[in-house]
Amino acid sequence: MDHAGRAGICVDTHCYAGYTVPTYYDPLMAKVLVWRATREEAIRRARRAVAETFVAPTETTTDFHGRILRNAFFQRGEHTTSFVRKQYERVGIEVDARSRRPPPRRRSHG
């Protein structure tokens, strides 16, 4: 993940190029934060940041975040606390009832 020097993008992470993710790791490896003058501009910036994020070979949720950022309800700010669960159900991903977290997905690269 290299968003250094990008206006309106901040990456908060402990990972670095060549970092080996331990077998038992904290699922929050990084936070990508964006800001712009308007919601629409911030969403465009976030979509670009997510599209340019590459983490391998670790499973990530970047594809799902990209889908959320393209969702019309999210873009209009018309979402509720059940928004993420409903989006997972819509694309056929089962949410683990114990943790209420979706299983991670592997990104395809090539």
N, C-alpha and C positions, 0 to 999 in steps of 0.2 A: 504494500500500500504506500504509494508515494504521492501525496497531495501537497507536499511542501511548496510553499510559495504561491499557492492558488488563493486568490482573493475570495473571501467568504467561505473557506473550508478549513476546518480544524480536525485533526485526527488525534484522539486521545488513546494511546496504546502502550503496552509494554513490549510488544513484538517488534522485531527488526528483521532485515533480510538475513536469511540463514538460520533464524530462530527455529528451534525444534519444539513443537507443541508437545508437552508431556501427555502420556496416556490418559491420566486423570487431570483434566484441566478445567479452569473456570471458563464456562461457555462465552463469557464476555471478553473477547480478545481485543476488541477495539470499538470505539465509538467514533462515528463520523458525524461531525456537527457542521451545519451550514447556516448561513444567514445572508439575507439580502433585504432590500427596502420593502418589498411586498411579498405576500405569501406565494404568489405565482412565480416570482423570480427565485425565491428560496427553493421551491419545489423543482424548478428547472435545474438549479445548481445541484440539488440533492440527487436528481436523476443522473446527472452527468457524473457526480462523484461515485455513486453506486455502480454505474456502468463501467467506470474505470478502475474499480476495486478488484484486485485479483489476489486470492489467497489460495495457495496450493501446498500440499494435497489435502488440507483440512476442509471439512464440510463447513459450509457457511449458509446464511439465510439471505445473502445479497439478492438472489433472484426474487425472493418473496418481497423484500423491501422495494425492489424495482416495480413489482406489480402494484404494491400499495401506492407508491408515488404516481402511478399512471391511472389509478382509480378515480373516477369522476366524483364520487361522494367524498373521498379524502381531499381531492383538490378543492372542492367547494367548502371544506370544513364541516361537512355533514356526517360526522361519524360519532359512534358511541363506544362505550366500554366493551361491547360485544363485536365491534368491527373486525378485529383480527380473527376471532374464532369463526365468524361468518365467512370471511374471505378464504380461510383454509378449507372450510366445508365446501365452498363454491368450486374450488379447484380439486376437490377430492382428496385432501390430505387429512388423515385422522389425527386429532389432537389427543395426546396421552392424558387420560382422565385423572391420573394421580398428580401429575405436575402441572397440568393445564398448559404445557408447553408442547409445541409441535416438534416432531422429529426433525433433525437437521437434514438438509438436502445437499447432495454433491453437485458442484458446478461442473458442467461439461466443458472441456477445453479442447476443442478441435474435433 
